[in-house]
Amino acid sequence: MKSADFIDFAVDVGLVVYQSRGKHQFRAKNTDTLDFITIPTSPSDFRSIRNFKTAARRLASSGFGNIAAHGARHV
């Protein structure tokens, strides 16, 4: 799976994709909660693909991504 496939998947589940400021990584963001997940640029194994798809679905449905995973509170 290439980065373009990850980006297409994120858009298909309803996330906004943007490039991180000054970096080569892309992020998928939920516009309601402003939470995000990082889109992998070179998935190394089958597990990373499944983990990304699960995280993208969770972010699209509940709004919880990296910020929530690291203990920050949503307002």
KOLKOLVO-850949 format. One line per 10 residues: their letters; for each residue z, y, x of N, C-alpha, C. Coordinates in Angstrom, 2 decimals. Each point is the difference from the previous one (the first is absolute). Layout:
# residues N
A> Z,Y,X,Z,Y,X,Z,Y,X ~ ...
END
This chain:
# residues 75
MKSADFIDFA> 0.00,-1.17,0.85,0.00,1.17,-0.85,0.00,1.24,0.90 ~ -0.92,0.92,-0.26,-0.11,1.22,0.79,0.79,1.13,-0.66 ~ 0.17,1.09,0.74,0.73,1.15,-0.54,-0.63,0.51,-1.29 ~ -1.32,-0.02,-0.07,-0.68,0.47,-1.20,0.38,-0.85,-1.21 ~ 0.20,-1.29,0.22,0.41,-0.88,-1.09,1.41,0.35,-0.48 ~ 0.89,0.32,0.94,1.36,0.41,-0.36,-0.04,1.31,-0.79 ~ -0.83,0.93,0.44,-0.11,1.29,-0.69,-0.55,-0.20,-1.41 ~ -1.02,-0.83,-0.13,-0.56,-0.28,-1.33,1.04,-0.64,-0.91 ~ 0.78,-0.92,0.54,1.03,-0.66,-0.81,1.05,1.01,-0.46 ~ 0.43,0.89,0.90,1.00,1.01,-0.36,-0.51,0.92,-1.10
VDVGLVVYQS> -1.26,0.39,0.08,-0.58,0.87,-1.02,-0.13,-0.76,-1.33 ~ -0.36,-1.27,0.08,-0.15,-0.82,-1.21,1.31,-0.14,-0.77 ~ 1.14,-0.05,0.70,1.28,-0.14,-0.71,0.56,1.35,-0.42 ~ -0.70,1.10,0.32,0.39,1.32,-0.51,0.73,0.89,0.98 ~ -0.15,-0.23,1.29,0.67,0.82,1.00,-0.98,1.01,0.60 ~ 0.54,1.09,0.54,-0.80,1.00,0.67,0.05,-0.31,1.50 ~ -1.16,-0.04,0.65,-0.07,-0.32,1.42,-0.30,1.27,0.79 ~ 0.74,0.21,1.09,-0.23,1.15,0.87,0.29,-0.39,1.44 ~ -0.52,0.79,0.93,0.23,-0.27,1.41,1.22,0.77,0.47 ~ 0.86,-0.68,0.75,1.20,0.65,0.52,-0.39,1.16,0.89
RGKHQFRAKN> 0.78,1.05,-0.05,-0.28,1.19,0.78,0.06,-0.30,1.50 ~ -1.09,0.21,0.71,-0.03,-0.18,1.45,0.02,-1.44,0.46 ~ -0.20,-0.93,-0.91,0.06,-1.42,0.38,-1.26,-0.69,-0.47 ~ -0.13,-1.25,0.41,-1.16,-0.79,-0.38,0.30,-0.92,-1.17 ~ 1.21,0.06,-0.52,0.39,-0.89,-1.09,-0.27,0.64,-1.35 ~ -0.21,-0.86,-0.97,-0.14,0.44,-1.38,1.25,-0.40,-0.77 ~ 0.30,0.77,-1.03,1.13,-0.32,-0.86,-0.46,-0.03,-1.45 ~ 0.66,-0.82,-0.78,-0.24,-0.05,-1.44,1.24,0.58,-0.67 ~ -0.19,0.97,-0.89,1.12,0.74,-0.58,0.00,-0.10,-1.51 ~ 1.20,-0.12,-0.57,0.19,0.08,-1.43,0.23,1.48,-0.32
TDTLDFITIP> -0.83,0.58,-0.85,0.09,1.44,-0.25,1.20,0.40,-0.84 ~ 0.58,-0.94,-0.73,1.18,0.33,-0.81,1.26,0.11,0.84 ~ 0.20,-0.94,0.92,1.23,-0.02,0.80,-0.20,0.53,1.41 ~ -1.25,0.20,0.41,-0.36,0.44,1.35,0.40,-1.01,1.08 ~ 0.32,-1.20,-0.40,0.31,-1.06,0.96,-1.32,-0.59,0.50 ~ 0.03,-0.65,1.16,-1.24,-0.46,0.61,0.20,-1.33,0.72 ~ -1.13,-0.63,0.32,-0.02,-1.14,0.92,-1.12,0.26,1.00 ~ 0.14,-0.53,1.19,-1.02,0.14,1.03,-1.02,-1.11,-0.15 ~ -1.27,0.35,0.08,-1.07,-0.98,-0.10,-0.25,-0.58,1.39 ~ 0.08,-1.32,0.14,-0.21,-0.59,1.32,-1.45,0.19,0.48
TSPSDFRSIR> -0.14,0.30,1.29,-1.33,0.21,0.55,-0.59,-1.28,0.57 ~ 0.84,-0.91,0.45,-0.51,-1.28,0.52,0.98,-1.11,-0.37 ~ -0.18,-0.57,-1.16,0.92,-1.06,-0.41,-0.13,-1.21,0.93 ~ 1.14,-0.49,0.43,-0.04,-1.08,1.00,0.05,-1.38,-0.63 ~ 0.47,-0.09,-1.21,0.10,-1.32,-0.60,-0.04,0.07,-1.53 ~ -0.05,-1.13,-0.60,-0.05,-0.12,-1.45,1.20,0.66,-0.67 ~ 1.16,-0.11,0.63,1.24,0.54,-0.58,-0.05,1.52,-0.13 ~ -0.57,0.68,0.98,-0.05,1.47,-0.07,-0.86,0.46,-1.17 ~ -1.05,-0.74,-0.30,-0.86,0.33,-1.14,0.79,-0.15,-1.30 ~ 0.70,-1.10,-0.14,0.80,-0.23,-1.22,1.13,1.02,-0.12
NFKTAARRLA> 0.65,0.33,1.11,1.08,0.98,-0.04,-0.51,1.37,-0.45 ~ -1.18,0.40,0.51,-0.56,1.28,-0.41,-0.34,0.00,-1.48 ~ -0.64,-1.05,-0.49,-0.37,-0.06,-1.41,1.24,0.06,-0.91 ~ 1.05,-0.71,0.40,1.24,0.02,-0.77,0.61,1.40,0.00 ~ 0.05,0.63,1.18,0.57,1.34,0.11,-0.82,1.02,-0.80 ~ -1.33,-0.13,0.02,-0.86,0.93,-0.74,0.21,-0.15,-1.50 ~ 0.10,-1.24,-0.47,0.24,-0.21,-1.44,1.37,0.56,-0.41 ~ 1.02,-0.22,0.84,1.34,0.50,-0.30,0.01,1.52,-0.02 ~ -0.67,0.63,0.96,-0.05,1.46,0.06,-0.73,0.56,-1.22 ~ -1.07,-0.64,-0.41,-0.76,0.48,-1.16,0.78,-0.15,-1.30
SSGFGNIAAH> 0.74,-1.09,-0.13,0.68,-0.24,-1.27,1.36,0.67,-0.10 ~ 0.79,-0.06,1.06,1.37,0.53,-0.08,0.18,1.30,0.77 ~ -0.92,0.31,0.92,0.12,1.22,0.78,0.84,-0.14,1.25 ~ 0.43,-1.21,0.32,0.85,-0.20,1.16,-0.80,-0.56,1.17 ~ 0.07,0.69,1.14,-0.71,-0.41,1.21,0.89,0.16,1.21 ~ -0.51,0.62,1.06,0.74,0.12,1.26,1.24,0.88,-0.12 ~ -0.08,1.08,-0.73,1.15,0.89,-0.10,1.17,-0.71,-0.69 ~ -0.29,-0.68,-1.10,1.05,-0.74,-0.71,0.52,-1.16,0.83 ~ -0.86,-0.63,0.78,0.42,-1.14,0.81,0.96,0.40,1.11 ~ -0.03,1.26,0.39,0.87,0.46,1.08,1.20,0.77,-0.50
GARHV> 0.33,-0.17,-1.27,1.26,0.54,-0.52,-0.06,1.40,-0.56 ~ -1.12,0.67,-0.02,-0.08,1.33,-0.58,0.03,-0.11,-1.51 ~ 0.53,1.02,-0.65,0.09,-0.03,-1.46,-1.16,0.77,-0.60 ~ -0.49,-0.51,-1.12,-1.04,0.71,-0.73,0.65,0.90,-1.03 ~ -0.55,1.18,-0.15,0.53,0.96,-0.96,-0.80,-0.05,-1.26
END
